[in-house]
């Protein structure tokens, strides 16, 4: 009988680190793009718009800004989770389920590289 592994090899961890760094770079880039869009002044240009249409436009702008702010917050949280995953790679705890101590399958880590739980542990915790 083969002994169950309790951690990933250095080579496997390097592969995950590369994956996470790529996702982190893309996330930071997207976050920067959104922040730039949010920080731009409410540029109405030289349009002369009637009052009612202007109110509708302002409402749509506010709604879009709110959506972008929520997206930025989610991206910021994801970025922190990815950074924490890099720390776990460095300290040797990456890929180990915090609930069961078992190795999280590679397939799951490739899809959700910041996860700290096997899918079974996550489902158990949710119920």
HUKA-V568036 format. One line per field, one symbol per residue. psi: psi as a letter, one per 30 degrees, with the letter a starting at -180 (. if undefined). A space follows every 50 residues. Layout:
psi: ???
//
This chain:
psi: kkkkkfllleeeeeeeeeeeeeeeeeeeeeeeeeeeeefklijfbgkjkl eeeeeeeeeeeeeeeeeeeeeeeeeeeeeeeeeeeeeeeegggkgkkfef glkkkeeeeeeifglgkleeeeeeef.
//
